[in-house]
């Protein structure tokens, strides 16, 4: 049994999937379709940058999806590996949209349009640089939840991502995160401020939820071919209405990535294939369970590893 995983924000890089673009006309066609749909040259954005422009959330989200979808199509067409036979498809935050599109639940064009709107809505939910995110390293989820609960009179921060054993991400307003950093310093707990300008996956994203609720409810979803693991519940679903509801909730809910991986492993999943730029998800899985097989597909030579 194997599952397919799709990365989220932070895995992007200028020049990603350029080799596929140059070698396969249908990948070029995907870029053209995306550019027309968004009224933005995706080839220029992804291959030339600059990095600062690619890193803007409203550009990052459709760009990572386009790269992931292109890699998936190349695997389908150029490899004998039956990628469609995966038990589960899962993605980290925006990666859940990649999972849904690749499993046939939403069309390519609808997905890229949704992600452009989602990225813009999330970026603008809180005034720029008023909020941010912080990774806490080396602690478990119980300890971090206790820390936030015990200090709620001093600062208000929110669990945003439970990524792996020893990597938990917190969202909040800058002044609250600074108070949390002081508390972590007193406790000798390692932490890193993340290079994002908004506090994703918490209640501060509520304005984005209102926008995306309308967009998602007006988008046609089909039943996916594969079971989709929800970031919100860490469980699988194939019900289009439930998937829609959970995608809306996802914007303000923590990404339960560690639990998602454990739940897939517990039903017999022994292999994970990461499709998309970078190797972020494989790195997280190594911290969760070192006994599973991990494969990343980024380029043509990676097809031989499948």
C-alpha positions as CSV (number, residue, x, y, z in Angstrom):
1,X,0.0,0.0,0.0
2,X,1.3,3.5,-0.9
3,X,0.1,7.1,-0.6
4,X,0.8,10.3,-2.5
5,X,1.7,13.5,-0.7
6,X,1.7,17.1,-2.0
7,X,3.6,19.9,-0.4
8,X,2.4,23.3,0.9
9,X,3.8,26.8,1.1
10,X,7.5,27.0,1.7
11,X,8.6,24.4,-0.8
12,X,8.7,26.8,-3.8
13,X,11.8,27.8,-5.6
14,X,12.6,29.9,-8.7
15,X,13.1,27.5,-11.6
16,X,11.1,24.6,-10.2
17,X,9.8,22.0,-12.9
18,X,11.6,23.9,-15.7
19,X,13.1,20.6,-17.0
20,X,9.5,19.2,-17.3
21,X,8.3,22.4,-19.0
22,X,11.1,22.2,-21.6
23,X,10.7,18.5,-22.3
24,X,6.9,17.9,-22.4
25,X,4.5,20.0,-24.5
26,X,1.5,19.1,-22.3
27,X,3.3,20.6,-19.3
28,X,3.8,23.8,-21.4
29,X,0.1,23.6,-22.2
30,X,-0.7,23.5,-18.4
31,X,1.4,26.6,-17.9
32,X,-0.4,28.4,-20.7
33,X,-3.9,27.4,-19.3
34,X,-2.9,28.6,-15.8
35,X,-1.5,31.9,-17.2
36,X,-4.7,32.5,-19.1
37,X,-6.9,31.7,-16.1
38,X,-5.0,34.0,-13.8
39,X,-4.0,36.7,-16.3
40,X,-0.4,36.2,-15.2
41,X,2.6,34.6,-16.9
42,X,3.2,31.6,-14.7
43,X,6.3,30.6,-16.7
44,X,7.9,34.0,-16.1
45,X,6.9,34.0,-12.4
46,X,8.2,30.5,-11.7
47,X,11.3,30.4,-13.9
48,X,12.5,34.0,-13.5
49,X,11.0,35.1,-10.2
50,X,12.2,37.3,-8.5
51,X,12.0,35.1,-5.4
52,X,10.2,37.9,-3.5
53,X,7.4,37.9,-6.1
54,X,7.1,34.1,-6.1
55,X,7.1,34.1,-2.3
56,X,4.0,36.3,-2.1
57,X,1.2,34.0,-0.8
58,X,-1.2,34.8,-3.6
59,X,1.5,33.7,-6.2
60,X,3.0,30.9,-4.1
61,X,-0.2,28.9,-3.8
62,X,-1.1,28.6,-7.5
63,X,2.6,28.2,-8.4
64,X,3.2,25.2,-6.1
65,X,0.0,23.6,-7.2
66,X,0.9,24.1,-10.9
67,X,4.3,22.5,-10.3
68,X,2.8,19.6,-8.3
69,X,0.1,18.9,-10.9
70,X,2.6,19.0,-13.7
71,X,4.8,16.4,-12.0
72,X,1.8,14.2,-11.4
73,X,0.8,14.4,-15.1
74,X,4.4,13.5,-16.1
75,X,4.3,10.4,-13.8
76,X,0.9,9.4,-15.3
77,X,2.1,9.7,-18.9
78,X,5.8,8.9,-18.8
79,X,6.1,6.2,-16.1
80,X,4.8,2.7,-15.9
81,X,4.2,3.2,-12.2
82,X,0.4,3.2,-11.5
83,X,0.3,6.3,-9.4
84,X,-3.6,6.4,-9.5
85,X,-3.6,3.2,-7.4
86,X,-2.6,5.1,-4.3
87,X,-4.7,4.3,-1.3
88,X,-4.6,7.9,0.0
89,X,-3.9,11.3,-1.4
90,X,-2.9,14.0,1.1
91,X,-1.5,17.5,1.0
92,X,-0.2,20.0,3.5
93,X,-2.5,23.0,3.6
94,X,-2.6,24.2,0.0
95,X,-1.3,20.7,-0.9
96,X,-4.7,19.4,-0.1
97,X,-6.0,21.2,-3.1
98,X,-3.3,19.5,-5.2
99,X,-4.4,16.2,-3.8
100,X,-8.0,16.9,-4.7
101,X,-7.2,18.0,-8.3
102,X,-4.9,15.1,-9.0
103,X,-7.6,12.6,-7.7
104,X,-10.2,14.2,-10.0
105,X,-12.3,16.0,-7.4
106,X,-11.8,19.5,-8.9
107,X,-10.7,20.5,-12.3
108,X,-7.2,22.0,-12.9
109,X,-8.5,25.4,-13.8
110,X,-11.0,25.6,-10.9
111,X,-8.2,24.6,-8.5
112,X,-5.7,27.2,-9.7
113,X,-8.4,29.9,-9.6
114,X,-9.4,28.9,-6.0
115,X,-5.8,29.0,-4.9
116,X,-5.2,32.5,-6.3
117,X,-8.2,33.7,-4.4
118,X,-7.2,31.7,-1.3
119,X,-3.7,33.1,-1.3
120,X,-4.9,36.7,-1.7
121,X,-7.5,36.3,1.0
122,X,-5.1,34.7,3.5
123,X,-2.4,37.3,2.8
124,X,-4.9,40.1,3.4
125,X,-6.8,38.7,6.3
126,X,-4.4,40.5,8.7
127,X,-2.6,43.7,7.8
128,X,0.8,42.9,6.4
129,X,3.5,42.2,9.1
130,X,1.0,42.4,12.0
131,X,1.0,38.7,12.3
132,X,3.4,35.8,11.8
133,X,4.4,32.2,12.6
134,X,6.9,30.5,14.8
135,X,8.3,27.0,14.7
136,X,8.8,25.4,18.1
137,X,11.5,22.6,17.9
138,X,12.1,19.6,20.1
139,X,8.8,19.6,22.0
140,X,5.7,17.5,21.8
141,X,2.1,18.7,21.1
142,X,0.9,18.2,24.7
143,X,3.7,20.3,26.1
144,X,3.1,23.1,23.6
145,X,-0.7,23.1,24.2
146,X,0.0,23.3,28.0
147,X,2.4,26.2,27.4
148,X,-0.2,28.2,25.4
149,X,-3.0,27.5,27.8
150,X,-0.9,28.4,30.9
151,X,0.1,31.7,29.4
152,X,-3.1,32.8,27.8
153,X,-3.3,35.8,30.2
154,X,0.0,37.1,28.9
155,X,-0.4,36.4,25.2
156,X,-2.7,34.8,22.6
157,X,-1.1,32.4,20.2
158,X,-2.6,29.5,18.3
159,X,-1.5,26.1,17.2
160,X,-1.2,26.2,13.4
161,X,0.7,23.1,12.3
162,X,1.4,19.8,14.2
163,X,4.0,18.8,11.6
164,X,6.0,16.1,13.2
165,X,7.6,14.9,16.4
166,X,9.6,17.9,17.5
167,X,8.2,20.5,15.0
168,X,5.1,22.5,15.9
169,X,4.2,25.8,14.3
170,X,2.4,28.6,16.2
171,X,0.5,31.6,14.7
172,X,-0.3,34.9,16.2
173,X,0.1,38.6,16.2
174,X,3.7,39.8,16.3
175,X,3.6,41.2,19.8
176,X,2.1,37.9,21.1
177,X,4.7,35.9,19.3
178,X,7.4,38.0,20.8
179,X,6.0,37.3,24.3
180,X,5.9,33.6,23.5
181,X,9.6,33.8,22.3
182,X,10.5,35.3,25.7
183,X,8.7,32.4,27.5
184,X,10.4,29.8,25.3
185,X,13.8,31.4,26.0
186,X,13.2,31.1,29.7
187,X,12.4,27.5,29.3
188,X,15.4,26.8,26.9
189,X,13.1,25.7,24.1
190,X,14.4,26.2,20.6
191,X,12.3,28.2,18.2
192,X,12.5,29.8,14.8
193,X,10.5,32.7,13.3
194,X,9.2,31.6,9.9
195,X,9.6,33.9,6.8
196,X,5.9,34.5,6.4
197,X,4.0,37.8,6.8
198,X,0.7,36.4,8.0
199,X,-0.6,34.1,10.8
200,X,-2.0,31.2,8.8
201,X,-4.3,28.4,10.2
202,X,-5.8,30.2,13.1
203,X,-8.9,32.4,14.0
204,X,-7.1,35.5,12.7
205,X,-7.8,34.1,9.2
206,X,-11.5,34.5,9.6
207,X,-11.9,37.1,6.9
208,X,-10.3,34.6,4.5
209,X,-12.8,32.0,5.6
210,X,-15.7,34.2,4.7
211,X,-14.3,34.7,1.2
212,X,-13.4,31.1,0.6
213,X,-16.7,29.8,1.9
214,X,-18.5,31.5,-0.9
215,X,-15.8,30.4,-3.5
216,X,-15.7,26.8,-2.4
217,X,-19.5,26.4,-2.2
218,X,-19.8,27.8,-5.7
219,X,-17.3,25.3,-7.1
220,X,-18.3,21.9,-8.5
221,X,-16.6,19.0,-6.7
222,X,-16.8,15.4,-7.8
223,X,-16.1,12.3,-5.8
224,X,-12.3,11.8,-5.8
225,X,-10.8,8.6,-7.2
226,X,-8.7,8.2,-4.1
227,X,-9.4,8.7,-0.4
228,X,-8.4,12.3,0.7
229,X,-6.9,12.8,4.1
230,X,-8.2,16.1,5.6
231,X,-5.8,18.4,7.4
232,X,-8.7,19.3,9.8
233,X,-9.6,15.7,11.0
234,X,-6.5,13.7,9.9
235,X,-9.0,11.2,8.6
236,X,-10.0,10.1,5.1
237,X,-13.0,11.1,3.1
238,X,-14.4,10.7,-0.4
239,X,-17.6,12.7,0.1
240,X,-17.6,15.9,-1.9
241,X,-19.8,17.8,0.5
242,X,-17.8,16.8,3.5
243,X,-14.6,17.7,1.7
244,X,-16.0,21.2,0.8
245,X,-16.9,21.7,4.5
246,X,-13.5,20.7,5.7
247,X,-11.7,22.9,3.1
248,X,-13.6,25.9,4.5
249,X,-12.7,24.9,8.1
250,X,-9.1,24.3,7.1
251,X,-8.2,28.0,6.8
252,X,-8.6,28.5,10.6
253,X,-7.8,25.0,11.8
254,X,-4.5,23.5,12.7
255,X,-2.9,21.3,10.1
256,X,-2.8,17.9,11.7
257,X,0.0,16.5,9.6
258,X,1.7,14.2,12.2
259,X,-1.6,12.5,13.0
260,X,-2.4,12.2,9.3
261,X,0.8,10.3,8.6
262,X,0.3,8.1,11.7
263,X,-3.2,7.3,10.6
264,X,-2.1,6.2,7.1
265,X,0.7,4.1,8.6
266,X,-1.6,2.5,11.1
267,X,-3.8,1.0,8.3
268,X,-0.8,-0.5,6.6
269,X,0.7,2.2,4.4
270,X,4.4,1.5,4.0
271,X,5.4,3.9,1.2
272,X,4.9,7.6,0.6
273,X,5.5,9.4,-2.7
274,X,6.1,13.1,-2.4
275,X,5.0,14.9,-5.6
276,X,6.0,18.6,-5.9
277,X,8.9,20.9,-5.4
278,X,11.3,20.2,-2.5
279,X,11.5,17.4,0.0
280,X,9.9,19.1,3.0
281,X,7.2,16.4,3.7
282,X,9.7,13.5,3.5
283,X,11.8,15.3,6.1
284,X,8.8,15.5,8.4
285,X,7.9,11.9,7.9
286,X,11.4,10.8,8.9
287,X,10.8,12.4,12.3
288,X,7.5,10.5,12.6
289,X,8.5,7.0,11.5
290,X,11.9,6.0,10.0
291,X,10.6,2.6,8.9
292,X,8.5,3.7,5.9
293,X,9.8,4.1,2.4
294,X,10.0,7.7,1.0
295,X,10.3,8.7,-2.6
296,X,10.4,12.2,-4.0
297,X,9.5,13.1,-7.6
298,X,10.8,16.5,-8.8
299,X,12.3,15.8,-12.1
300,X,12.7,13.3,-15.0
301,X,15.5,11.2,-13.3
302,X,13.2,10.8,-10.3
303,X,10.7,8.8,-12.4
304,X,13.2,5.9,-12.4
305,X,12.9,5.6,-8.6
306,X,9.2,4.8,-8.7
